[in-house]
Amino acid sequence: MDLEGEGTFEELYIHEILEGKPDTGFIGICPLIQAFMRDKRYSTKVVQEVNSYLDFLLLRAKGEIPTGASYQRHFVLSHPDYKHDSVLSDRIAYDLIAHILEMNTNAELRD
């Protein structure tokens, strides 16, 4: 397939695809969604809810919110019983599950 004359391509990070890259003129998915909601006159409540999801995705894409796997890895690596031998003792596994369950009921732990 010959791509000459069919436009310019650039490799972008996920966060750039989501929020745009103004210096290249690429608008981004989030601004497009926000413009669509504005044009269709979505209610303030719906716009706020969608924006909260978009904000979460953008922060995750930028690495500012850890993935579940990286969060658990950090928990295990910083556990006092972990011996850095790739073995999860029953105590570490129990503490990890208990911590995750507690996060689901205690909003202060999620922040």
C-alpha positions, 0 to 999 in steps of 0.5 A: 500500500502506497501512503504517499500523499495520504497524510502525515502519521505520528506515533503518539502516547495513549495520553496524547491520543486521549487529550490531544496534541495541540502543537500538531493540531491533533484534537484528541478523543476527550475534547471530541467527546466533550464537544459532542456532549456540549453540541447535543446538550447533555445534562450537567450531571451526565457531563460530570460523570463522563468527565470523571471517567475521562479524567480517570482514563487520562490519569491512568494513561499518564501513569499518575494512577497505578494499575491494579497490578502495579499497586499489588506489586508495590504492596507485596514488595513493601510488605515486611514479611516479603523476602524478595524471593518471589514467594508470597507467604500465606500472611502476605496473601492474606494481608493483600486481600484484606487490604483490597477488601478494606479499600472497597469499603473505606474511601480514605484508603482509595485516595 
